Amino acid sequence: MPFTEKQYRQRISLGQSDNTLTRLIIINLVVFITLALIKVFYYFLFREEAIVASRFSNEALKWVVLPADMNNFASRPWTILTAMFTHVGIWMTLANMLWLWTFGYIMQDLTGNRKIIPLFIYGGLAGAIAFLIAVNLLPAAQTPANAVYFGASASITAIAVATTMVSPGYRIFPMLNGGFPLWILTAFYLVISIATVPYYSVEAYMPQVAGAFMGFLFIWLIRRGYDWSDWMSNFFDWVNNLFNPDKPRRGQKSIKEQLFYKSSSDPYKRTPNVTQQRIDDILDKINQKGYNSLTAEEKDLLKRASEDEV
């Protein structure tokens, strides 16, 4: 296997430290475990299932799930964001994290890791807004006043649809007689998601539909030059750099200037060093923005490194 392909496959693995998908799954699991520990604490205090369920919902869970009642939502507006990261049941959590890993891994493989979190958030927001519209404006929705919305289903649906739009023919399990195309897996996921929702529950269907539409819209706009993930990724980079001691200071030479070139003079053509550090930087860029973001010089470096490896 060529050097670049081998290195690249290693760097998009789930356990890689800078893997955005890993961080996203960890955030969801941390919220789930925190809520589970709080519920265990209530069991130690009250013992009875009915009391525990009531106290847990009214005193802990309500602060992170999206309420159907607009007055309650006005008092807890942050829940439109926290609801998408909130899971309660173990099977719901495992199923959602498995689907998130499945489609998120492929999306990251195709586009780099800067699209995953923005798309997850946009899908979750679309699902939350659709839920509020359904329960408050649609007469077909017969939702009790204390109903709540939570879970990553709309976000995962957005990622699934967006990934399929990027490459519907992406092969799943290619070692098994050539595998099968991605669109079949996406169709299976959508059927399973819809089948588990009661047919009369309009407010449960709407977030799924909104998530799918957001995934379609996200890629449709990118193809027309409007990338909704840029501002969010730049904001996350800015926040991360605030706590990054290795960030270059004003007037300090960049890593490229310090390590990349053999000569600081002005030759006819500066030849870059093929160092492991430089290759790692390029592979990080591929992981974040995709191969097409590389400059001609960086592509040439990878080609030279591949030839050296062979």
Summary of the structure (lengths in Angstrom):
residues: 310
radius of gyration: 23.2
end to end distance: 8.6
largest distance: 80.4
contacts: 920
relative contact order: 0.11
helix: 66%
strand: 3%
